[in-house]
Amino acid sequence: GKKKDGKKKTKGPKGKKARAKAKLQRQWGEQPKDSEEQGTFRKGKSRLQFDKNTGRDPRRSDAIAEAATSENEVHPQEDIELNDMGSDSEQENGVESFLQKLKSSLSSKTNLVDDEMEIDDQQELDDEEEDNTNEDEVDMASVPVVDLFAERFSRPPLPESEEEIAETMSRIHATDTIADTALGLGEGLELSLSKEWLKLRNITKESNFAVWKGHAKAAFECNREFLKRHWRHTKQRRGNRLFDSSLQTVTYPLLTSYMDLLFTAETRQNRPSFQRGIGLHILNHIWTSRNRIHKHNKRIQELEEQEEENNRYETPSDSFRDQGFTRPTVLVLLPTRSTCYEFVQGLRLLLGGTIPNNMDRFKAEFGPLQNEEEAIDVKADEDRRRKVLQQKGREWMELFGDDVNSDDDFKLGLTINIQAPRNKRSVEASQTDESSCAMRLFTDFYKSDILLASPLGLKMACTRKSEDGNEGDDVNKNGAGTGSSAADFLSSVEVCSILRAEVMIMQNWDHVNDILKLMNQIPASSNNTDFSRVRNYMLAGQACHWRQLIISSQFADPTILSCFKRFSKSAAGLTRVRRRTVNVEQASISRVTTTNVRQVFQRVPCQSLMDQGQDRLSYFDKNILSDIRKRKHTMIFLPSYFDFVAVRNLLLKREVDFVSVTEYARTSEVSRGRARFLQGRKPILLYTGRAHFFYRHTIRGARHVIFFGIPEYPEFYTQQVNSLALGHNEDDSDQESIDNAMVESDVGRTCLVLFTKYDSHPLERIVGKVNSKRMVSGEKLTFLFDS
């Protein structure tokens, strides 16, 4: 056995480790016939060879272009790498020393590229090298990596008396405000953080973005290795940054701190990255908790076997108290089935794209709808329909489009099963004590780790009572109990996340409040609970103080703020992230395109928050109703259905002719009412905010619009004022009557907005912070804006 060149064949290395080591040497080791510079370039799956003519790596085209102007110029970082390679080549075991030096040089870098991943894109490789340089700027030595899960349960117990607990919570929830200018995010954000947490993490108001990046990296290192690996592979941004955006970098350490978080700066752009951070936090919490329970189960079994041998039986210590009354520890409230489908798909990606059981059923019940309607034959009708849907906006299309499942009555149980490695070799290869996991859908609530539900669906499951045995059995199959124990599966929730809260306001926020009331209560039945393993604070009825509440919304509404203030009881503290509308250029009123519109904002005197609705109705009756009876084409926009009922009853009492468009009206009633208003046969149209949210009707023919209250969504104001410029369509029938009605109407267009001093939050989103403060607290009651 000799080769053609006379050299003797060498046998390959034996053993899996030896073969892997030899393979790594072939990919990263130095070539004996090449120069030292050639040895720094990787040869492996990229199949990029060293160019002997130019003497440089062909991947670095930018470096070649720069070297054309200055051949003697060498990048400092490359020079260091070359010197390191020269020193390593003088040692006997070059591979091991090189790996050791490579490991020490990359200790501050968080990107660990998988050996099986192929890099085909030249630009992506350059971006990763540049991002690695930026990550090295963070001094990780000043930010120690702390086990946040263990830190959560190592807090001192709370006092027993209610007065002392209230005093302690008041001290913990004291906050400091950090402006966006200190972080340099450039998004107009404002952070209110617990003083104790800032002191614990050594963060001040003057701390720059690099400090926050260090804490974010330290929090990320506390995750399981399996989750960290797949997080890097599923990032939205190209390159090697650990987080998708600067906002995610700031919010992630807040999530992992188990503080209550109110995030009211959500946008269509940052929503995916923020929800991915929540998903990573939830999966790591469940994984860590289940892993500890499995280890304690194994340890308890070993102790029991020893006690049987020695005939001695002892009471288990408190160190084994690692669970609650029931298994579900995470609750995620979502408004529709489509949002639930997207969230579960995000969890799947973080778990390596695993395909859970019952996936076909999940896609059928929660995924995109299959359009079973007959195809439209006339192309003109199809184009017209598509144009109408596009005018409703992207936000509406994502929630209520043709193929979107907008059902708001659902509940789903999800289980995460940790699959331990089969042998020791897999443990050494993965460098972790768990290799993968499996996801199960549609599991029983009492056997689930995560509960995903809409407020309506979960409220019905919690409050349903059985009248006979059959109904009670059916309820149990869906996860809920019967009678007073119907909500026992909510007794041990440790992380509660309410996503897309602005949509739930348009549904029924009372369901959210009712669910939060039922949470973390001592269960009415035992449910096969091992009370020797239940944590002490749950037995003491203090589970709500170890629960994390996360609420995300596009804006800060008084309903959401009051709910967060009422139910944020975490002993870790609280934080608020909101976006402030600083000037009028960023406000909604700046996007009004209709010209010659007098926009009048009238402040209604009001003495209390409870009486503002009645005071506004009285002002409307005394000062406005007599004027609008004399003119046609007046639309009254009512933000809530309660306001609609009050105004409708008032108009009926005054015998005023009107037509209404509500969310409960049939399609035929809506079409008939809109046509009569456009033709001038009905002078007044009542239009509710929820009807506009769910259907986005385009009201034509309006010359005057009156906002009985400020809408929650700032774009609703812009859309209604811009609709004053809309006339009639060529396709409308009874063209002559429409033209006569439009001629008889007033030439000028007007807009009147009624508000009180308690409407500062929605008013700020429309007119800006400066104008809102002056309009709410100033002496003047009437304010005019021209367009």
N, C-alpha and C positions, 0 to 999 in steps of 0.2 A: 503494500500500500503506500505508493508515493505518487505525488502529483506530477504533472508534466514538467514543471520547472525544477524537479528534483527535490522538492521539500517534502518532508514527511507529514502525513495527515495527523491532525490532532483530534483527540476525542472530545466531544462536547461535555460540558459540565453536567453532573448528576444532581438531581434534586430540584425542587421547585424554586427554592430561594436562590440557589446557585444560577439557575437559568435566568431568573429575573434580574439578578445582579449582572450577569454577562450581557443581557439585553440592554440594561441601563448603561453599561460601559460602552457598548457599540453606539448608542444614541448620543451620549454626552461626553464620552472620554476623548482624549487626544489621539490624533492620528500619528503614528510613529514617523511617517515619511513627510509629514507636512510641518509647516512652521508653527510657532506658538500661537500666532494670530488665527491660523486656520482651526486650531483646536477649540476655540471659543464658540464656533458656530455649530448649531445643532444639526445633526444628520439623522433623520428618522422618517417618520411618516410624511413629513412635508416634502421629502425628496429634493431639497434645495442643496446643490453642491457648491463648493467654494470655487469662485471664478479665478483661475490661475493667471489669466491675462491682466485683469484689472487689480487683482489682489484684494478684493472686497466681497462681502456677502451680497448676492443679487437682490435679496429682500429689501435692503436698505437703499432704495433709489434716492430718497431725499439726502441721505448721507453722502452718496456719490456726487450729487449735484453740488452740495456744499463744499466737498473736497476739491472740486474743479477749480474753485477760486483760491483756495488755500490748502495745498497738499500736506503741509506740515501740521495742520490743525487737527487735534485729536480731542474727542469728547472726554472730559475728566472721568466720567463714570466708566467708559470703556477702558481707559487706561488702568483704572483700579482693577477691573476684571482681568486684564491681561497679566498684570503683575501677580494677581492671585493664582492664575493658572501656572505661571512660571514657578512659583514657590511650590505648588502642589506636585509638579512634574519631578521634582528632585526627591520626593519621598518614595518609599518602596511601595506602599499601597496607595496608589494615586486615586483610585475610585472612592475609597472610603473617606479619605481626607477631603477630597473635593466635595463630596456630599455633605460632610460636616460643615465645611466653610460655606457652601451654598445655603444650608439650612440657617446658619447664623446670620448671613447677609439678608435673608428674607424673613427674619423673625418679626419685623414690623409690618410685613405685608400680609394682607388678609385674603388675597386671591390665590387659590390653590387649583391650578388648571388640571383637569383630569388627563391622565396619560393617554386615554383612549380617544380624546377629542382631537380632530384634525383641524388645522388652521390653514384655510385656503385663501382667506382675504388678506391682502397686504395692508390695507388701510386699518383693518381691525387690529392687526398686530401692533402697528405704530401707535394706535390710540391706547392700547393696553399698557405699552411701555410708558407713555406720557402720564396715564392715570396712576400707575404705580409710583411715579415720582411724586405726584401730588399727595398720595396716601402716606408717603414716608415723612411728610412735613409734620404729621401729628406725633406728638411726643407721648407714646403709650406708657412710658414709665410713670408719668404723673397720674394716670387713670388706672387704678388697679381693677382687675377682673374679679367681680364679686358674684357669688351664686345668688341670684336675685330670688329664686324660689325658696332657698333656705333662709335668706334674709327676711322674707315675708313672714315666715312662721317663727322667727326668732325674736319678734318684737315682744316687749313686756305685756303681760295681760292687762286688760282694761279694768278700772274700778268696778265695783258691784253696784253702787248707787247710781241712779239716773242723773243726779246733779253733778257728780264727779265725772261721769262719762261726757255730759254736755260741756263741761269746762275743758276737759281734755280735747274733745273734738274741735272746740273753738280755737284752742291753741294750735292744733295741728293744721287746721284749715286756714290759718292766717296766711295771706299771699303777698307776694311782691310782683310788680309789673315790669316786664322786660319788653322794650320796644324793638321793632324790626330793624331799626337802624343799627343797633349793636351787633346783630347777627349778619347783616348785609344780605338778607334774602331778597329785598326789593319787591315784596308782595303786600306791603301795608299791613302786616300782621302784628298782633299784640298778644303776648303770653303773660298769663297770671299764674304763678307757681307758688307752691307752699314754701314758706320760709325755711322750715326744718329740712325739707328735701334739698333745697339749694345749699344750705349749710352743710348737710351730710355729703353732698357731691362736690363741695368746694367750688360752686358756681356763683358768680356775682353778676350784677347788671352790666358790667363792663366786659364780661367774658366774650371773646370773639367766636367766630364760627369753628375755628380749629379746636377749641375746647369742647364744643358740642359734638364735633366729629369724633373726638377721642372717646367720649362717653358712649356714643352710638356704637363704636367698634367694640368697646368693652362689653356692652350689653349683648351685642351679637355673638361674642365668643362664649356666652353662657348657654347658647342653644346646643341641641344635640348635633353631632357631626353629620348625621344623615340629613337633617334639615338644612344645615349650613351648605352642604354640597349642592343640594338641589335649589337652594335659594340663589346661589351664584349662577346656576345654569338657566334660570328662568327670569333673570332681570330684564326689564324692558329696555334699558339703555344699552347700547353697544359699548364695548370697552370693559374696563376692569374696575370700575367704581363699585364699592360695596353696596351702595344704595342708589335708587333710581333718581332721586332728586335731593336738593338741599332741604326741602320741607320734610321729606321722609327721614332724613338724617336727624333733624331736630325732634320730630315726633316719636321716633322709635324708642329712645331711652325713656320717654314719658310713658309709653305703653308698657314696657317691661318693668317699670317701677311699681306697678299695681296701684297707682294712684287713680282716682276717678278723673276721667278726661272728658271735657266738653269741647268738641272740635266743630266750630261753626264757620270754618273757612274753606269748606269743601267746594270744589268746582268739577266740571266735567273732565278737566285735564288731570287733576291730581287725585281723583277718586280711585282709580285702579291701584296706584302705588300705595295710598293710605290703607286700602282694604287688604292689600297684600301684607303690609306690616301687621295688621290685626290678625290675619290668618297665621302668620308665622308665630306670633305671640301665643295664640290659642293652641296651636299644635304642639309647641314646646311645653306649654303648661300641662297639657293632657299627657304628653309623652313622659315628662318628668314625674308626674303624679302616679301614673300607672306603673312606671318602672320601680318607684319606691315601694308601692304596694306589693308588687311581685317579689322584690327582694325581702321584704318583711315577712311575706307568707312563707318563703323558703326558710328564713331564719327561725320563725315560730315553729315550723314543722321539725326542724333539727332539734330545737329545745324540747319539744314534746317527746321526741324519740329518746333524748337523753333522760328526761324525767321518768319515762316508763322503765328504762333500764335501772335507774337508781331508786325507783318507787318514791319519788319526791315530786310534788306538784306545787308550783308557785304561781302567783298572780302575774300576768304579763305587765311589763312596765309601761309608763306613758310614752316611751320612745317609739312604740309601735302604733300610736294613735296617728293615723295617716289618711283618714278618709272622713266622709260625712255620713248622713243618714241614708242617702241614696247615691247612685252612681253618677247621674248627670251633674257635671261641674261647669259647663259652659252653655249659655243661652244666647242665641243670635236672633234678633227680631228684624225681619225684612218686610217690605211693603207688598211685594208681588212675587209670584212664582218665578218670573224671569230673573229678578234680582237674586233670588235664592239659587237658581241654576248657575248664574255667573259666579257666585261666591263659592259654591261647591266645586266648580271647575278650577277655581284658583287654589283651593285646598288640594285637589288632585295633583296639580303641577308641583306644589311644594312637597308632595309625597312621592315625587318621581314619576308622575303620570300614571299611577296605579289605577287599574280599572276595577271598581268595586262591584260586588254582586248587585243584582237588580238594576244594573245600569240601563238596560233597555226600558224598564218601567220608569226609571227616573227621567229619561229623555222624553218618554211619551207624556208624562204628567207635568213636567216642569220645563222641558225644552221648547224650542221654537215650534209654533203651531203649523200644521199642514193645512194649507188653504184648500178646502174641499168645495169651494164655490165654483160654479161654472165659469169658464173662461169668457172674458168680454170680447164679443165679436167685433164691435165697432172700435177701430183704433182711436178715433177722436174721443170717445168716452173714456177709454183707458188712459190716454194722455192727460185728459182733464182731471181724472181722479188722482193720478200720480202728482200732478201739479198742486192740487188742493192739499194732499198729505204732506208734501214738502214745505208748504207754507206754514204748517203747524210747528215746525222747528225740530231740531235734532233731539232735544230733551224729551219732547212728546213722543217722537217716533221710537225712542229707546224704551219708553214705558208702555205705550199703547199702540204701537205699530201693528200692521196686518199680521205679521208672523210672530208677534210677541205675546207671551202668555201673561196677561195682566190680572189673573185671578188673585184675589186678596184673602182667600180662605184656604189655608194649608197649614200643615204641621208635619215635621219630618224628624226622625231619630237617626243619628249617625254614630257609629262605633268605630274606634281606632284600636285595632288589635296589633300589639307589638309582636313581631316574629323574631325570636332570638336566633343567633347563628347556630348552625348545627354542630360545628366542631371548633376546635381551638384555632385551626388555621384561618378560618374565616374571620375570627375575632382579631387575629394579628393583622390580617390583610386590611380590615376596615378600621383598625385602631379604635374600636368602640365596643360597647357591650350590647349593642343591638344593630342589626344589619338592615332590616327593612320593616315594613308594616303593611297591614291590609285594612282597607276601608269597607265598611258594611253600611248599606242604606236601608231605610224603612225598618229599623230595629225598634223593639219595644222601648218605650221611654225609660223604664227602670233598668234597662240593660244598655243604654246609650251613654256616650260621652258628651256629645254635642246635640243640643236641641235647636233646630231651625224652624221658625214658625212666623206667621203673620200675627199681628195683635188680635185680629178677629178670630183666627183659627185657634190660637192658644187660649183665648178667653172662653170660647165655647167649650174647649176640652176641660178647662179648670172648673167651670161653673155648672157642667152638666150633671144632673142627678138622676139616678136610675129609679124608675117606678116599678120595674119588675126585674126578674133575674136575667132575662134575655138581653135587655138593654144594657144592664150593668156589665155583662160579659163582653158585649160589643165595644163598650167604652174601654174596658181593660185591654183589649187587643190593640187599640189605638194609642195606648200609653197612659191614659188618664185613669184615675181611680173613680170611686163612686162615693156619693154622699159628701161628708165633710173632709174626706181624705183625697178628694179629686186633684188637689194641687200638691200632693206630697213630693212629686218628682222635682219640684222647684225648691225644696228645702235646703239643698246643699250646693246651690249655684255659687261659684266663686268668681266667674267672669261673665258679666252681662253686657252685650254689645247691641246697641240700637243703631242700625244703619239706615240712611236715607230718611231721617226723621222729618224732613220737610214734606215728604210725600205722606207720611202718617198723619200729619196735621190735617191734610185734606181728606183723610179717611175718617178716623175717629180717635183722637188722642186719649179719650177716656179709657179705652181698652188698654193702652200702655200703662196708665196710672194704676189700673186695677191689677194688672199682672205684677207690677213692681210691689204692690201691697202684699200680694200672696207669696212673694219670694222670701226665702230664708226664714220661714216660720217652722216651728217644731212640728213634725208630722203627726197626724192624728192616729196613724197605725204604724206598726213596727216595720212592715215590709221586709222581714227577714234580715234586720240590721244587726250586725255584731257591735254592740255598744262598747265593748272593750277596745275597739279600734276607732271609735268616733272621737274627734278632736274635742278638747275640753271647752273651747269657746263656743262650739255648737251646742254642747250640752247645757251651757249657761245661757243660751238664747242670744248670743252676740255675733251670730254668723254674718249679719249685715255689715258689721265693721271690718270684716275680712273679705268682703265682696268688692270687686272692681266694676265700676259702671262706666261704660264708654258710649257716648252719644255723638254721632256725626250728622251734620246738617249743612245746607248751603248758607243759611243765615241764622241770626240769633233772634228767635221769636220769644215773646214773653211766656208762651205756653211751655216751650222747651226749657227756658231759663228757670221757671218756677219748679218744673219737674226735677231738674238737676239739683237745684238747691234743696229740694225736699228729700231726695233719695240718695244723695252723695254722702255716704257715711263711712268711707274707707279710712281706716286708721293710718294708712300710708300717706294720706294727704289728697289734695285735689289740684287740678290744673285746668285752665281755660285757654283756648287758642281761638281768636276771632280776627276777622278782617274788618278794619275800620275804613269807612268811606270818607276820605279826608276832605276832598274838595268837590265842587259841583261838576267838574269835568269828568270825574269818575262815577257820578251818580246817574240814576236812570233817566232823570229829566233831560240830560244832555243828549239823549238819543231820540228825542221827539223830533220828527222830520216834518210834521204838518205845520205849515206857515199860517200866520195871522190867527193864532189861537191864544186867547186870554186865559191863562191858567191861574186861578184864584184859589189860594189855600186859606180856609176859614177855621180859626180855632174856636171850638165850642167850650164855653165855661163849664167846668166840671169840678165837683168837690171831692168825689171819691171814685175809686176804681170800680166799685160795684154799680154805681149809678151812671156810668158814662154812656151806656146804651140808651137808657131812658132820657138822659139829657140831650143826646144827639137827636133822638126822635122828636122831642119837644121843639128843638130848634128848627128842625126840618118842617114841622107842621106850622110854626108861627112865621117863619121868615122866607121859606123857599117854595112851599106848596102852592101858594097863591100866584106866584110868578110863572111856574111851569104849566099851570092850567091854561094859560093864555097862548102858549106856543106849542108847535108840533116837533116831532123828531127829537125827543129827549130820552136819553138812555140813563138809567140809574143803576150803577154798579154796586152790588151789595156783597161784601167779602164773606159773610157767613149766612147760613140758612136761617139762623135766628133773626138776623136783621131783615131778611126777606119776609119772614112771617109778620114781623112788626110793621114794616112799611106796607105790605099788602093789606093787612087789616085796616091800616089808617086810610089807604086809598079807597077801600070799599066803604068805609064809614063816611068819607067825604064825597062818595059817589063820583069818583074820578075814573074815566075810561082808560084802561091800560091793558097790556099783554105781558106775559112773563115767560122767561126761558130759564128753567132750572135743571138740575142734574137728575131729578126724578120724572121729568116730563117725557112723554113718548116722542118718538121721532116725528110723527105726523103733527103733533101739537107744536113742536119747535119750528118746523118748516112753515106751518100756517101762521104762527105768531110773527116770525121774522118777515114773512111776505106782507102781512098787514101793516107792520111797522114801517117797512120800506115804502109802501104805497101811500102812507099817510092816513090810513083808516083808523089806526090806533096811535094816539099822540105820544104815549109813554111806554117804554119797554123796561121791565125789571129783569136784570141779568145778574145771576149769582156768580161768585168767584169760583165755587166748586164746579159749576157747569163749564166755566171757561177752562179750568184746569184739566178736566177729564175729556172735553170735546174740542176745545179751541175753536168755538164758533166765530165766524167773521160776521159782525153785525154791520150791515150796510144801511145807509140812509140816515145815520145819526148826525145831527148838527150840534147837539149839546150833550155833554156827559157830566153826570154828577156822581162822585164817589161818596157813598154814604159812610164809608170808612176807608182807611188806607189798606190796600191789598198786601198780603204777606209776600208775594212774589213781586219784586220791583219791576220785572218786565211786563207784568200785567198792566201797570199804569201806562207804560210806553205804547203797548199794543192798542189799548182802548183810545188813547188820544190820537194816535196815528190813524185809527179807523174813521176819524171824523172826515178825512179826505176821501173816503170811499163812497162812491155813488151807486149807480145801478149797473148791472151787467146787460150785455146785449141779448142774452138768452132769457131774460126775465119777461114774463108775460105782462099784459096790460100796460104797455109802454106809455100810452098817453096819460093815464092816471098817475103814473110815477113821475113823469115830467112835470105835470101840473102841481103835484105835491111838493116837488123840490123847488119850484119857483115860488110857491107860497111860503116856504120856510124862510127863516131869517137868513140874511146873507152872512153875518158873522158867526164864527164858531167859538164856543165857550167851554170851559172846563172848570168845575167847582169841586174842591176836595174838602171834606169835613174831617177834622181831627181834634184830638184832645191832648192834654199835656202828658198823658200816659202812652202816647204813640210815638215815643222818641226813636225806638229801634226801627220800625218800618219807615218812618219819615226820613231817617238818616240815609237809608238806602235809595231814596228817591231824590232828595234835594242836597245831600251831603252833610257832613258833620257840622260845619260852621253854621250853615243856614238852619239846620235842625235845632241846634242849641239856642239860637236866637228866636226861632219861631215858637219853641215850646215854653221858654222862660221869659220872653220879652213882654213888654207892656202892650204892644200892638197885637190886634187879633186877626187882621187881614193882611195877606201877603200876595203880591202879584208877580207872576213870571210870564214873560212874553216869548213867543217863538216865531 
